[in-house]
Amino acid sequence: KHPDFRAANPGGGLRSGETFFFNRINDTSNTSTWRKYLSKFPNDAYASLSGESTVSYSTNCLVPNRIQRACGSKAKIVYLLRNPYRRFESHYLMRAGTSKKAKSDINAMFEAEWKKLLAALGNRYNFNQQIDHMSQTLELNCAVSGIIPNLLYEGLYSVFLANWLCVWPAENILIINSEEFFKAPGKIVNQVLLFLGLDKLSDETLSAVTSTVYNKGIQSKNISMNSRNRMLIQNLYEPFNKNLLDLLQWSSVDWNY
């Protein structure tokens, strides 16, 4: 915990830091509605900065404009991007649990999510058809879509980030590769603190804060997708990953599968 920062819904657990407020609320001009949001934060008179970490904001294409209207463009956004293949496995494990039976069912869940994704896109593609030009189609849809609850859709990062960057000033959004965070959490935490204008933590506190990194320890070595589904997920994410590199002007990213 940083002494100058207060987080929403502190206290640990899967929903720590999340409010889901801007997923649901379009008009924040109502005083009682805004007070309900502020009640999610601890009453800390010494904190100079407040924030929350609702994960689904990243994929809800309506949220950037809602936050901008409520908080102004000077609010700062920290956006973490995880290897989309590992993100799918991690989300699967969170949803299915860690039993041997659940792990053996990843192919069934992938195929169900694949069909849902194609249905959400208006059945433009057949289930057995390889992805082609889907990235251009989705980029056009993002600005007018809310949430599509789909494990595969949530890994199409270039779609969502293109929308965020159209709304948000580039100097006020920090985009982090989660794999770099897993490798060097202390370095990335200091980068975030600098971006937010907060003082660095002491070495002792920083070591304690980064000793356990959420999601870093999730093991997927016992999960096995069949060759057909591996081909499908690779064909799905490959063009979006390339679009992401172009969008962010990154030379490369270590997202192998």
Phi and psi in degrees as a GROMACS rama.xvg file:
@    title "Ramachandran Plot"
@    xaxis  label "Phi"
@    yaxis  label "Psi"
@TYPE xy
-91.2039  134.373  HIS-2
-63.8604  -20.3437  PRO-3
-103.129  12.772  ASP-4
-130.844  135.947  PHE-5
-119.824  129.26  ARG-6
-103.069  149.03  ALA-7
-70.0695  144.103  ALA-8
44.5769  55.1907  ASN-9
-69.8846  166.385  PRO-10
127.992  0.0665947  GLY-11
86.979  177.968  GLY-12
93.6982  170.556  GLY-13
-62.3103  -31.3947  LEU-14
-100.19  10.8235  ARG-15
-60.5921  131.567  SER-16
87.7034  -8.53788  GLY-17
-103.643  144.659  GLU-18
-125.22  -26.9943  THR-19
63.7669  12.4564  PHE-20
-59.1225  -50.8572  PHE-21
-78.5888  -7.7383  PHE-22
-70.8908  -31.1577  ASN-23
-106.048  -30.3069  ARG-24
-103.012  122.001  ILE-25
-95.409  -34.4185  ASN-26
-113.232  112.215  ASP-27
-101.241  11.4828  THR-28
-76.0542  -17.9626  SER-29
-70.9346  122.646  ASN-30
-62.0529  -42.6305  THR-31
-66.591  -36.3227  SER-32
-65.0812  -43.6351  THR-33
-65.7371  -37.1089  TRP-34
-64.1231  -36.6879  ARG-35
-61.9697  -38.9846  LYS-36
-66.1899  -47.0242  TYR-37
-63.8872  -25.1659  LEU-38
-69.8542  -12.7856  SER-39
-75.6812  -12.7627  LYS-40
-103.122  143.496  PHE-41
-66.3438  151.072  PRO-42
-82.4054  85.6792  ASN-43
-117.081  101.98  ASP-44
-69.527  -17.8883  ALA-45
-91.0866  -12.6241  TYR-46
-75.132  133.282  ALA-47
-95.6331  -10.0745  SER-48
-143.716  139.524  LEU-49
-122.319  151.966  SER-50
-164.09  166.865  GLY-51
-139.646  173.214  GLU-52
-141.651  53.2236  SER-53
-71.9156  111.743  THR-54
-61.1617  -39.513  VAL-55
-69.3766  -11.5261  SER-56
-58.8307  -33.9105  TYR-57
-63.6215  -28.6567  SER-58
-108.515  -1.22424  THR-59
-91.7915  110.918  ASN-60
-72.7305  -5.76602  CYS-61
-91.3202  -17.0231  LEU-62
-68.7207  -42.3301  VAL-63
-53.5976  -45.3674  PRO-64
-66.5589  -36.5156  ASN-65
-64.7521  -44.3034  ARG-66
-66.3968  -39.8583  ILE-67
-62.848  -42.0153  GLN-68
-65.9681  -35.7494  ARG-69
-82.1654  -38.5827  ALA-70
-115.488  -13.7887  CYS-71
86.3274  163.171  GLY-72
-75.1884  -8.53873  SER-73
-81.5359  -12.2487  LYS-74
-60.9716  145.658  ALA-75
-108.763  140.961  LYS-76
-116.379  129.807  ILE-77
-111.485  120.066  VAL-78
-120.566  114.422  TYR-79
-97.2009  134.672  LEU-80
-118.208  120.76  LEU-81
-104.776  149.585  ARG-82
-40.9849  117.066  ASN-83
-62.447  -29.0537  PRO-84
-68.6639  -44.4273  TYR-85
-70.4589  -31.3683  ARG-86
-63.8564  -41.4792  ARG-87
-61.627  -45.5581  PHE-88
-62.7172  -42.2717  GLU-89
-63.914  -44.0751  SER-90
-65.6668  -38.4116  HIS-91
-60.348  -46.6761  TYR-92
-63.3379  -38.6807  LEU-93
-64.2795  -39.403  MET-94
-77.484  -39.4477  ARG-95
-94.1221  -16.0569  ALA-96
87.933  -172.851  GLY-97
-117.851  16.4974  THR-98
-69.4351  157.517  SER-99
-60.3144  -38.6228  LYS-100
-63.6319  -42.997  LYS-101
-62.5188  -42.1835  ALA-102
-63.949  -32.0638  LYS-103
-74.9293  -12.1967  SER-104
-98.6964  13.0965  ASP-105
-63.7114  -32.7819  ILE-106
-66.6974  -39.442  ASN-107
-65.0104  -41.1505  ALA-108
-68.2146  -40.3718  MET-109
-58.5876  -47.274  PHE-110
-64.7876  -36.0262  GLU-111
-66.9438  -43.381  ALA-112
-67.6762  -35.5794  GLU-113
-61.5117  -46.5603  TRP-114
-63.8654  -39.7498  LYS-115
-63.7865  -39.7754  LYS-116
-63.067  -47.155  LEU-117
-63.9792  -37.3437  LEU-118
-65.8408  -39.6545  ALA-119
-65.1134  -26.2821  ALA-120
-91.5004  14.5467  LEU-121
83.9405  22.8711  GLY-122
53.3813  41.1819  ASN-123
-72.082  -19.5128  ARG-124
-128.304  147.308  TYR-125
-78.2424  153.569  ASN-126
-59.3673  -36.7391  PHE-127
-90.5742  -0.16576  ASN-128
-85.5665  138.743  GLN-129
-71.7694  151.014  GLN-130
-68.1686  133.303  ILE-131
-147.418  123.475  ASP-132
64.824  13.3748  HIS-133
-66.0291  -32.909  MET-134
-60.9856  -43.0517  SER-135
-64.7441  -37.9024  GLN-136
-63.3985  -45.6125  THR-137
-70.2075  -33.5556  LEU-138
-59.1525  -36.7952  GLU-139
-71.8335  -29.0331  LEU-140
-82.6903  -23.3627  ASN-141
-59.1682  -44.4189  CYS-142
-65.6717  -16.7917  ALA-143
-115.123  11.411  VAL-144
-109.791  149.372  SER-145
-91.1054  -128.314  GLY-146
-95.813  131.593  ILE-147
-104.847  106.85  ILE-148
-74.3792  88.5611  PRO-149
-148.771  131.175  ASN-150
-64.2415  -31.1247  LEU-151
-80.5543  -41.5015  LEU-152
-57.4122  -35.889  TYR-153
-69.8074  -9.76299  GLU-154
-97.043  6.6763  GLY-155
-89.7649  67.7522  LEU-156
-61.2143  -36.3015  TYR-157
-62.5432  -30.5532  SER-158
-62.5794  -49.9759  VAL-159
-73.8075  -39.9718  PHE-160
-69.1394  -34.6907  LEU-161
-59.0527  -38.677  ALA-162
-68.0133  -46.372  ASN-163
-59.5823  -43.5568  TRP-164
-72.7062  -20.3568  LEU-165
-72.9265  -28.143  CYS-166
-97.5301  -36.8929  VAL-167
-104.415  137.524  TRP-168
-60.2922  134.53  PRO-169
-57.8291  -32.7932  ALA-170
-72.3457  -11.1467  GLU-171
-111.424  17.6355  ASN-172
-134.075  122.689  ILE-173
-107.263  121.208  LEU-174
-108.784  124.128  ILE-175
-122.185  135.046  ILE-176
-79.6956  115.624  ASN-177
-59.4165  -31.8203  SER-178
-62.4169  -33.6836  GLU-179
-69.5613  -35.8552  GLU-180
-64.5894  -42.4971  PHE-181
-62.4276  -36.5297  PHE-182
-73.0486  -40.0542  LYS-183
-140.392  71.3152  ALA-184
-60.8315  -38.6403  PRO-185
-62.2765  -42.5511  GLY-186
-62.1855  -44.0438  LYS-187
-70.5357  -39.0163  ILE-188
-59.3921  -43.5661  VAL-189
-63.5795  -35.8718  ASN-190
-63.2195  -41.635  GLN-191
-65.7939  -44.0336  VAL-192
-60.8141  -41.9686  LEU-193
-62.1916  -43.4382  LEU-194
-61.2487  -38.6913  PHE-195
-83.2594  -8.30994  LEU-196
77.4825  26.1642  GLY-197
-103.816  149.245  LEU-198
-65.1866  150.159  ASP-199
-64.4724  151.345  LYS-200
-81.6892  157.638  LEU-201
-63.3134  157.967  SER-202
-58.3614  -38.5988  ASP-203
-65.778  -45.7263  GLU-204
-67.6445  -41.5627  THR-205
-61.1227  -41.2425  LEU-206
-63.1947  -40.7924  SER-207
-67.4174  -41.6919  ALA-208
-65.0321  -37.5111  VAL-209
-98.268  6.14926  THR-210
-67.5264  -29.1205  SER-211
-126.644  116.46  THR-212
-108.714  120.292  VAL-213
-57.2658  132.881  TYR-214
79.4643  -14.1008  ASN-215
-63.326  -36.6098  LYS-216
-88.8025  0.800001  GLY-217
-66.4626  123.434  ILE-218
-100.185  132.2  GLN-219
-118.928  12.1902  SER-220
-65.9843  -22.879  LYS-221
-91.3916  2.59917  ASN-222
-97.2126  132.317  ILE-223
-134.099  116.09  SER-224
-88.9543  142.553  MET-225
-70.7895  164.491  ASN-226
-61.5487  -36.3493  SER-227
-64.9255  -45.2711  ARG-228
-70.567  -34.0652  ASN-229
-61.8833  -40.3565  ARG-230
-64.0657  -42.4092  MET-231
-64.0797  -45.094  LEU-232
-70.2005  -33.7194  ILE-233
-67.3071  -42.3979  GLN-234
-64.7578  -31.9061  ASN-235
-69.0017  -50.4165  LEU-236
-84.1367  -24.6908  TYR-237
-55.0961  -50.2544  GLU-238
-67.2341  -32.2936  PRO-239
-70.6647  -36.8486  PHE-240
-64.7225  -39.3454  ASN-241
-65.2252  -43.255  LYS-242
-59.5158  -37.977  ASN-243
-64.3983  -44.6118  LEU-244
-59.1686  -42.8171  LEU-245
-65.0603  -42.5339  ASP-246
-63.3181  -43.7302  LEU-247
-92.1722  -5.70551  LEU-248
57.5588  40.8044  GLN-249
-90.7665  140.555  TRP-250
-74.5318  -35.5443  SER-251
-162.934  168.902  SER-252
-149.513  138.436  VAL-253
-88.1854  73.3121  ASP-254
-118.966  70.7501  TRP-255
-87.947  162.171  ASN-256
